[in-house]
Amino acid sequence: MRRDYLAGAPVTTVYFGGGTPSRLSPAQIGQVIDSIRSVWALDSLTELTVECNPDDVTLDYMKALRALGVNRVSMGIQTFNDDLLRFLGRRHTSAQATDAVYTCRKAGMENISIDLMYGLPGQTFEIQQHDLDTATCLGVQHISSYCLSYEEGSVLERMRRDGRIIPADDETCAAMYTRMCNHLRSAGFNHYEISNFCSPGYHSRHNSSYWEGTPYIGIGAGAHSYDTRSRQWNPSDLYAYMTSIERGCPQFETESLSGTDIYNELIMLRLRTAGGLDISSLSPADRIYVMKASDNLISDGTLVLENSHIRIPETRMFISDAIISSLFR
């Protein structure tokens, strides 16, 4: 029904995520891949990722995914500390997480990404260091690491509000971020986006397409799509999503992007990356605006200007939100 959304552009990456895809059987994942292939030729496909829970990983399962063409797996490990895993409500243990990485490698998976978290209540620098040491010793190719956030309405936010947990302060989180950057750089990882690190050549091609403004189509309840001019998102209610398709009229909401929206998104996405923003790609008016807005930031080292690119240096990436928003129109 939405085969024309990408306007004939080749599909170069496919990402199974936004939930727990590893609860699906290989046969079910294969059905989805076959459906994609029936609509879009996958001759240009370079990366096919499946998110997996560590406790779902078995040798047979990973071999089956490899046979389907899956060439990248992403696991939300979060930490290798069992007490913190229980606090986060994760089903897996530290031992299961490490075993899952070894199992993926044994199955022939050569591009393995893991997620870690820092800034957790009760997480000391020693615990974080153990997480980093363990992750790098496992020989994974990609690490994403995020600071714990307290989303409105979440269990953690209620616990924070009620005083049942004490969040890590900003100074501690900033220090953990710096320690992480230094450790992963020493281990040979490239810091190519605020929260993402990779061995050379193993950046996430799919996620990089978001930061580069490449059009994408989102399939599933709550999934978002982008065609450079507008965004649209499917109903988050699964029943509403399914019944609209069964009736032959998929439901979604759309937001048309103004010139200001496009400029602000470009600033927000490109400055997340180590490469930064090529100001020569902007319109003359936007170029003048961003150079004027960034003048003082460049002077004090908050931004770096090199060969027509402005970027946030690693030492300031932890406060990137404030820097980026100061350049918005």
N, C-alpha and C positions, 0 to 999 in steps of 0.2 A: 504493500500500500504506500510505502514511503520511499520506493526505490529511486525516485528522481531527486530526493532531497540533496544529495551530494553533487548533483549537476554533472554527472559523468566522471567525476574525479576518482582515481583509483583508490581502493582501500589498501592501506599499507600497514595498519595495525588493528588488532582486535584485542579487546580487554574484557575478560569476565570478572566483574567486581561489583562493589556496591552492595555486598551482602555476604553470603557464604556459599560461593559457587561449588566448593568441594563437597557440599551435601548432595550435589547431583552425581549420578552415576556417569562413568565415561560414555556410556551409550547415549545418555541425555545430552551431555555436552557435544557429542558427535552430531546429534540431531540439529542442534543450533548451528554448528559449523557448516553442516550440509545445507541448511536453510540460507545462511549467509552466502555460500558459494553459488546457490541457485539464483541469487539476485545480483550479486556483484562478483565479477571475476577476481580471484585472489592471486593473480599472477604477480602482483607487486607486493604481496604480503611479506614483511620483514620480521614482524614480532607478533606472537600470539601468546598472551599472558592469561593465566588463571590464578586468582587468589585462592589460597588454601589455608585452612586452619591446621596448625601442626598436628593436632590429634586426629585429623582425617587422613593423614599421609600414610600410605602403605606402598610397598614396592610394586605390587601388582597395579595399584591405582595409578602411580606415576608412570609406569611403563605404558599403561593404556593411554594416558594423556599424550605421551611422547608419540605414540603410534598415530594419534589424531593430528599431529602437527604442532602441538603445544611446545614452544621452545623457551618459555620463560615462566617461572612460578614466583609468586609473591606471598610471603607468609607474615601475618601479624603476630610476631613473637612478643613484642613490647618490652619484656625484661627477662633476664635469666635468674631472677630472684623469686623463689616460690612464694614467699610471704606477700610480695607485691602482686604476683599473678593472682593469688586468691583475693586480694583487695580489689583488683580490677574485675573480678568475676570471670577470669579466663578459665577455660576447661582444661588447658594443657599445663604440664609441669615444665620446668627447665630441662629435665632429661628428655622429655618428649620433643621439645623444641630442637635440641641438638641432634637427636636421632632423626628427626624429620629432614634436617638439612643433609645428613649423610645418606638418607634413603633417596632423596631427590637426586643426589649426585650418582648414586649407585644405579639409578634408573636411566641415567644418561642425560639428565638435565644439566646443562652447562651454563645457564643464566639464572641464578637464584638471587632473589631480593628478599630482605627481611625488614620489618618495621620495628623500631625501638622507640621508647618514650623516656623523657627525662622530666624533672620537675614534679615527680610524684611525691605525695606526702610520705615522709619517712625514708625517702631515698637519699642516702648519703653519697658523698663523692666516691667513697670506696665501693658502694654498690654500683654506681654508674661506671666506675672504672672496670669492675668485673664484667659488666654487660659489654663494654667496648672491647675488652680483651677477648672475651668469649666469641663475640661476633667476628672479629678479625681473624682469630685462630681457626674459625670454621671454614674460611676460604670462600665466603659468598662474594658475589660480584657487585652487589648493590645494597646499600643501606639507606633507608629513609628513617629519619629520627625527628620526632615531634614533641614539643612541650605540652604537657597535660593542660587542657582547657576545660573550663567548667561551663557546660552548655545550660542555658536556662531551661528549667524543668527536668533536668537529669537527676538521677539518684545522687551523683557526686556533688552536684550543686546544692541539693537539699542538705546533704551531710556537712558541706562547708558552711552553709547558712546557719545550721543548728549547732555549729561548733564541735561536731563530732570528729572532724578532721581539720588539720591546720595546713593550708596550702603552702607550698614552697614560696618564699618571697622572690621578688624580681631579681635581686642581686644574686641569689643562689642559682636561679634559672639561667641568668646571663653567664655566670661562671661555668655552669655545666655545659652550656652551648660552646663556650670558648674551649673548654677541655676536650669536648667531642671533636670540634674542628681540628684542633692540633693533633689529637690522637689519630684520626682517620687520615689526615694528610701524611703523617709519618708512616702510616701503614700502606701508603701508595694509592689512596683514593683521591679522585678528583671531586672537588666540591663545586658541582655545576648548577645547583639551585639551592635556595635557602635551607631546605630540609633534606636535600638529596645528595648522596655521595656514591661514586661508582669507580670500579676499576676502569682503566682506559678502554674506551670502546663499548662500555656496557651501560651507558645512560639509558633511561627509560624512553624509548622512542615514542611510545604512546603519550605519556605525560608531557614530554617535550612538545608534542604537537599542540597541547593546550596553551603552553606558554608562548608558542610561536604564532598563535592565532590561526591554526589550520582548522578548516571546517571538520565537524564530526557529527555523527548521528548516535543518539542514545536510545537503546531499545530496552523496555522494561518499565515497571511502575516507578514513577519518580525520576526517570532518567532525563537528562538535559541534552539538547542538541544546539548546534551553532553553525551558521552558514556565512559568517562575516558581516551580515547586515541585521540579523535578528537572533534572538534566542527563543527556544521553546522548551517546555518541560511537560512531561506526562503526568497524569494524576498519580499521587502517591498511594491512593487507595487501590489495592490490587484488584478488587472486584470491579470497581469502576473502569479501571484500565482494561481488564479482560473483556467485559461486556461491550465496551465501545468498539473493540476490535471485532468481536463476534457479530456486531451489527454492521460492520463494514465502514465505520466512520470513527477512526481513532480520535480521542479527545486529547487536547493539549492546550496550554496557555502560551501566548506569544508576547514577546517584548521586542518592539522595533528599536534599534539602536540609533541614537542621534550622533551627530559628529562629535559632540562632547563626550557621549558615552564611549564611543570608539577610541577617542584619545585617552580617556581615563583608564580604560581597560588595557590599552597598549602599555601605558605607564606601569600599571599594576602588575601585569604579567611579565613584561620584559625585564623589569628591574628586580624580579625575583631570581633571575638567572645570573650566573657569573659573567656571561657575555654582555649583559646589560642591554641598553637601547641604542640603536643606530639612529641618531638624530637626523641624519641625511635622508632617512626614509619618511620623515614627517613632511606635512605640507609646510610652506613657508611661514604661515601664521602660527602653526603649532610649534615650529622650530624656534621662532622668536620667543614665544611664550615660555617654553620649557627652559631655554637658555637663561632667560631673565629670572625665572623662578628658582633655578638651580645655582645661580651665580655665587651666592654666599655659601651654599653647601659645598660647592667645589673649592672655594677659598679656604674653608676650615677643614677639608679632608673628609667630610661626610659623604661626598660623592667624588668619583674620579672621572675625569674626562681624558680619553685616549683615542686618537684616530677616529673622531666623530662619534664615538660611543661614550655614553655615560653609564656608570655602574656603581653599585654600592660595594665598598670594600668589605672583605670578610669580617673585619673588626667591628663593622657597624650593622651587619646583617640582622643581628638579634633585634634591633630597633627599626627594622625595615618598614614596618607599617606606618610609623610616624613620618619617615622620610618620604615614602611613596605618596602618602596623602597630601603632603605639603606641595606636591607638584600637580595635583589635580586642578582641573578648571572648575 
